[in-house]
C-alpha cells in the first residue's frame, strides 16, 4: 500500500499520519519500503539513524532496544520523492522560496504561525504544528522577506535537551 503525505497536513499537525513520532524503525520500513540513502549512528554503531526518501529525511534515535522516529526534515532544493510505496506532495514548497513567500503561502493555506529569532540569532517561522522553517539569513543587509528557505523540520525533543527552548519570539 502506498503511503501518501502532503505539506499542509504536516505543517498543521506536526507529523505524518502514516509515520507518527515514536514509530519503530522496522514498522516504518515495512510501510515505506527500504531506502538506498541512509546514515548510521557511527562507524562502530551500524544502527540506521537517518532514512532519506527524496526531499524528506526521517531521523531515528535509540529507545530501549529499538530505533524510533524522532525527527523529520524537508529540503526544498531536492526533487520530490517518486518511490513505489511513498509519495510526498510538496505543493508550494520549492527551490528558492523566500521568507515573504513562506508567510504568504502559510496565510493562504490557513496555517497559523509565529515568527521569531532563535537563540542562534537565526530568523525562523514555526507553524501551528510546531514545524520550523529555517532560512539562509547570513547576509543581514538584505530585508528578511528575501531570505531564502533552507529547510523545514520538526524533532520531538526531550525535556532535558538544550535545544528545547531555542525560540526568542519577537
C-alpha positions as CSV (number, residue, x, y, z in Angstrom):
1,X,0.0,0.0,0.0
2,X,1.4,3.4,-1.0
3,X,1.9,6.0,1.8
4,X,0.9,9.5,0.7
5,X,1.6,12.6,2.7
6,X,1.4,16.3,2.0
7,X,2.9,19.6,3.2
8,X,-0.2,21.2,4.5
9,X,-1.1,18.3,6.8
10,X,2.5,18.2,8.1
11,X,2.5,21.9,8.9
12,X,-0.8,21.8,10.6
13,X,-0.4,18.5,12.6
14,X,3.3,18.4,13.0
15,X,3.7,14.8,11.9
16,X,2.8,12.4,9.1
17,X,-0.3,10.3,9.6
18,X,1.5,7.2,8.3
19,X,4.6,7.8,10.3
20,X,3.9,9.3,13.7
21,X,6.8,10.2,16.1
22,X,7.8,7.2,18.1
23,X,7.0,4.6,15.3
24,X,9.6,1.8,15.4
25,X,12.1,1.8,12.5
26,X,11.2,-1.8,11.5
27,X,7.5,-0.9,11.2
28,X,8.4,2.3,9.3
29,X,10.5,0.4,6.7
30,X,7.7,-2.1,6.3
31,X,5.3,0.8,5.5
32,X,7.6,3.0,3.4
33,X,10.0,0.4,1.9
34,X,13.8,0.4,2.0
35,X,15.8,3.5,1.2
36,X,19.2,3.4,-0.5
37,X,20.1,6.6,1.1
38,X,20.8,6.3,4.9
39,X,23.2,7.1,7.6
40,X,24.3,5.1,10.6
41,X,24.8,6.3,14.2
42,X,28.6,5.9,13.8
43,X,31.3,3.7,12.2
44,X,31.1,1.3,15.2
45,X,27.3,1.5,15.8
46,X,25.7,0.5,12.5
47,X,22.1,1.2,13.5
48,X,20.4,3.4,11.0
49,X,19.8,6.9,12.3
50,X,18.6,8.5,9.0
51,X,16.5,7.3,6.1
52,X,16.0,9.6,3.1
53,X,13.2,9.5,0.6
54,X,13.7,12.2,-2.0
55,X,13.4,15.6,-0.3
56,X,12.2,14.1,3.1
57,X,14.7,12.9,5.8
58,X,13.4,10.7,8.7
59,X,15.6,10.7,11.8
60,X,15.6,7.8,14.3
61,X,17.0,7.6,17.8
62,X,17.7,4.6,20.1
63,X,14.8,3.8,22.6
64,X,15.3,0.7,24.6
65,X,16.3,-1.9,22.0
66,X,14.5,-0.3,19.1
67,X,15.2,2.7,16.9
68,X,12.2,5.1,16.9
69,X,11.3,8.1,14.7
70,X,12.1,11.4,16.4
71,X,12.5,13.9,13.6
72,X,11.6,14.9,10.1
73,X,13.5,17.4,7.8
74,X,12.4,18.5,4.4
75,X,14.8,20.2,2.0
76,X,13.0,22.0,-0.8
77,X,16.1,22.0,-3.2
78,X,15.8,18.3,-3.8
79,X,13.3,16.8,-6.2
80,X,10.2,15.2,-4.6
81,X,10.2,11.5,-3.9
82,X,9.0,9.0,-6.5
83,X,9.1,5.8,-4.5
84,X,6.8,2.9,-5.1
85,X,5.4,2.9,-1.6
86,X,5.8,6.6,-0.6
87,X,4.8,10.0,-2.0
88,X,5.1,13.5,-0.6
89,X,3.1,16.3,-2.1
90,X,5.3,19.3,-1.7
91,X,2.6,21.8,-3.0
92,X,4.1,25.3,-2.7
93,X,7.4,24.2,-1.2
94,X,10.0,24.8,-3.9
95,X,13.6,25.8,-4.5
96,X,14.5,29.4,-3.8
97,X,11.3,30.1,-1.8
98,X,11.9,33.2,0.3
99,X,10.7,34.3,3.7
100,X,8.0,36.6,2.3
101,X,6.6,33.9,0.1
102,X,6.5,31.4,3.0
103,X,4.4,33.9,5.0
104,X,2.1,34.4,2.1
105,X,1.7,30.7,1.5
106,X,1.1,29.9,5.1
107,X,-1.6,32.6,5.3
108,X,-3.3,31.4,2.1
109,X,-3.2,27.8,3.3
110,X,-4.9,28.9,6.5
111,X,-2.0,27.7,8.7
112,X,-1.3,29.7,11.9
113,X,2.3,30.6,12.6
114,X,4.7,32.6,14.7
115,X,7.8,34.4,13.5
116,X,10.8,34.7,15.7
117,X,14.6,34.6,16.1
118,X,16.2,31.5,17.8
119,X,19.0,31.6,20.3
120,X,21.5,31.4,17.4
121,X,20.0,34.7,16.1
122,X,18.5,32.9,13.0
123,X,15.2,34.0,11.6
124,X,12.6,31.2,11.9
125,X,8.9,30.6,11.4
126,X,7.0,28.0,13.5
127,X,3.8,26.6,12.0
128,X,0.8,25.6,14.2
129,X,2.0,22.0,14.1
130,X,5.4,23.2,15.5
131,X,7.2,22.6,12.3
132,X,10.1,25.1,12.0
133,X,11.2,26.9,8.8
134,X,14.9,27.7,8.7
135,X,16.3,30.4,6.4
136,X,19.7,31.4,4.9
137,X,19.9,34.7,6.8
138,X,23.7,35.2,6.9
139,X,23.5,38.5,4.9
140,X,21.7,40.8,7.4
141,X,22.0,43.7,4.9
142,X,19.0,42.3,2.9
143,X,15.4,42.5,4.2
144,X,14.3,39.3,5.9
145,X,11.5,38.9,3.4
146,X,14.2,38.0,0.8
147,X,16.0,35.4,3.0
148,X,15.9,32.0,1.1
149,X,14.4,29.0,2.8
150,X,17.0,26.4,3.7
151,X,14.8,23.6,5.2
152,X,11.8,22.8,7.4
153,X,11.5,20.2,10.1
154,X,10.4,19.1,13.4
155,X,12.0,17.0,16.1
156,X,10.5,15.5,19.2
157,X,12.8,16.9,21.8
158,X,13.2,15.6,25.3
159,X,12.8,17.9,28.2
160,X,16.5,17.8,29.1
161,X,17.5,18.8,25.6
162,X,19.5,22.1,25.4
163,X,17.5,22.9,22.2
164,X,14.0,22.7,23.8
165,X,13.7,26.5,24.3
166,X,15.7,28.0,21.4
167,X,12.9,30.4,20.3
168,X,13.1,34.1,21.3
169,X,9.8,35.4,19.9
170,X,9.9,39.0,18.7
